């Protein structure tokens, strides 16, 4: 039997779980994963990504549903999703994207109290049998390397 080691996961497994809203915290402080803070929206890297370049786009306001967004916020949020996709296309050259939001715990929302879109770049061949047979995901680039590649492009949005 072969063993695949993923020692970076132990930080999440054994670490203290963050209290409070991760989006509100990211809005209030500078951290290593926040790519963009605008007037009404923000973009952060997913700390535990499904794939390289997995981004989270959220409104700045702490709300849980689309029906709570004002018309301008809704437009700004979708425009930031579009701009984020354009930046990831330019920098990482994926073959496609999964884009969506999970509303409610039963729908898979990990942070159900603060609305956010997931942007997951996809490449041909990025999913293999490891996910199916071994419940293991291989992400070839370190999170900080991806952040450093994307950050200058989000800085241009200011």
C-alpha positions as CSV (number, residue, x, y, z in Angstrom):
1,X,0.0,0.0,0.0
2,X,1.3,3.5,-0.9
3,X,1.0,6.4,1.5
4,X,0.4,10.0,0.5
5,X,1.3,12.5,3.2
6,X,-0.5,15.8,3.5
7,X,1.1,17.3,6.7
8,X,-0.4,20.7,6.0
9,X,-3.8,19.3,6.8
10,X,-2.9,18.7,10.5
11,X,-3.0,22.5,11.1
12,X,-6.7,22.4,10.3
13,X,-7.5,19.1,12.0
14,X,-5.8,19.9,15.3
15,X,-5.9,23.7,15.2
16,X,-8.3,25.9,17.1
17,X,-11.4,26.6,15.0
18,X,-11.8,30.3,14.3
19,X,-14.5,31.9,16.4
20,X,-16.6,34.5,14.6
21,X,-17.0,35.3,11.0
22,X,-13.9,34.7,8.8
23,X,-15.1,37.3,6.3
24,X,-15.7,40.0,8.9
25,X,-12.3,39.3,10.4
26,X,-10.7,39.5,7.0
27,X,-12.4,42.8,6.4
28,X,-11.2,44.3,9.6
29,X,-7.5,43.3,9.4
30,X,-4.8,42.6,6.9
31,X,-4.1,38.9,6.5
32,X,-2.2,36.7,4.1
33,X,-5.3,35.6,2.2
34,X,-7.2,38.8,1.5
35,X,-6.8,39.8,-2.2
36,X,-9.2,42.7,-2.4
37,X,-11.3,44.9,-0.1
38,X,-13.6,47.3,-1.9
39,X,-16.4,49.6,-0.9
40,X,-19.0,46.9,-0.9
41,X,-17.2,43.6,-1.7
42,X,-14.1,41.6,-0.8
43,X,-12.1,38.7,-2.3
44,X,-10.2,36.2,-0.2
45,X,-8.4,33.0,-0.9
46,X,-10.0,29.8,0.5
47,X,-7.7,28.6,3.2
48,X,-8.7,25.0,2.5
49,X,-9.2,25.1,-1.3
50,X,-10.9,22.5,-3.6
51,X,-8.3,23.5,-6.2
52,X,-5.5,26.0,-6.8
53,X,-6.9,29.5,-7.1
54,X,-10.1,28.8,-5.1
55,X,-11.5,32.3,-4.3
56,X,-14.3,33.5,-2.1
57,X,-16.2,36.7,-3.1
58,X,-18.5,38.2,-0.5
59,X,-20.3,41.4,0.3
60,X,-18.7,43.4,3.1
61,X,-22.0,43.4,5.0
62,X,-22.6,40.4,7.3
63,X,-25.7,39.0,5.6
64,X,-26.7,35.5,4.8
65,X,-29.1,35.7,1.8
66,X,-29.3,37.2,-1.6
67,X,-32.6,38.8,-0.6
68,X,-30.8,41.0,1.9
69,X,-28.6,42.6,-0.7
70,X,-29.4,46.1,-2.1
71,X,-29.5,46.5,-5.9
72,X,-26.1,48.2,-6.0
73,X,-24.5,45.6,-3.7
74,X,-25.9,42.8,-5.9
75,X,-24.4,44.4,-9.0
76,X,-21.0,45.0,-7.3
77,X,-20.9,41.5,-6.0
78,X,-21.5,39.9,-9.4
79,X,-19.1,42.4,-11.0
80,X,-16.4,41.3,-8.5
81,X,-17.1,37.6,-9.3
82,X,-16.6,38.5,-13.0
83,X,-13.4,40.5,-12.4
84,X,-12.0,37.7,-10.2
85,X,-12.6,35.1,-12.9
86,X,-10.9,37.4,-15.4
87,X,-7.8,37.7,-13.2
88,X,-7.6,34.0,-12.5
89,X,-8.0,33.3,-16.3
90,X,-5.1,35.7,-17.0
91,X,-2.8,34.5,-14.3
92,X,-3.5,30.7,-14.0
93,X,-5.0,29.9,-17.5
94,X,-7.7,27.4,-16.4
95,X,-9.8,25.5,-18.8
96,X,-13.0,26.4,-17.0
97,X,-14.6,27.3,-13.6
98,X,-17.1,26.1,-11.1
99,X,-18.8,29.2,-9.7
100,X,-21.6,29.2,-7.1
101,X,-22.8,29.8,-3.6
102,X,-24.2,27.4,-0.9
103,X,-27.2,28.8,0.9
104,X,-27.7,27.1,4.3
105,X,-25.8,24.3,6.1
106,X,-27.7,21.5,4.4
107,X,-26.6,23.0,1.0
108,X,-22.9,22.7,2.1
109,X,-22.4,26.2,3.4
110,X,-19.3,26.2,5.8
111,X,-19.9,29.8,6.7
112,X,-23.7,30.1,6.3
113,X,-24.1,33.4,8.2
114,X,-22.0,35.4,5.6
115,X,-23.0,35.1,2.0
116,X,-20.1,34.3,-0.4
117,X,-19.5,33.0,-3.9
118,X,-17.0,30.2,-4.6
119,X,-14.8,30.5,-7.7
120,X,-13.0,27.3,-8.4
121,X,-10.7,27.2,-11.5
122,X,-10.6,23.9,-13.3
123,X,-8.2,22.3,-15.7
124,X,-8.6,19.2,-17.9
125,X,-7.3,16.3,-15.8
126,X,-7.3,18.0,-12.4
127,X,-9.6,15.4,-11.0
128,X,-8.4,11.9,-10.7
129,X,-9.1,8.6,-9.0
130,X,-7.4,9.7,-5.7
131,X,-10.5,11.8,-4.8
132,X,-12.7,8.8,-5.5
133,X,-10.7,5.9,-4.0
134,X,-8.5,7.5,-1.4
135,X,-10.5,10.6,-0.4
136,X,-7.3,12.6,-1.1
137,X,-7.0,15.8,-3.1
138,X,-3.7,16.8,-4.7
139,X,-3.2,20.6,-5.0
140,X,0.1,21.2,-6.8
141,X,0.8,24.8,-5.8
142,X,1.2,26.2,-2.3
143,X,-1.5,28.6,-1.2
144,X,0.9,31.5,-0.6
145,X,2.4,31.1,-4.0
146,X,-1.0,31.3,-5.6
147,X,-1.8,34.4,-3.4
148,X,1.5,36.1,-4.5
149,X,0.7,35.4,-8.2
150,X,-2.9,36.9,-7.9
151,X,-2.4,39.8,-5.5
152,X,-0.8,42.3,-7.9
153,X,-3.7,41.9,-10.3
154,X,-6.3,42.6,-7.6
155,X,-4.2,45.6,-6.4
156,X,-4.8,47.1,-9.8
157,X,-8.6,47.1,-9.1
158,X,-8.3,49.9,-6.5
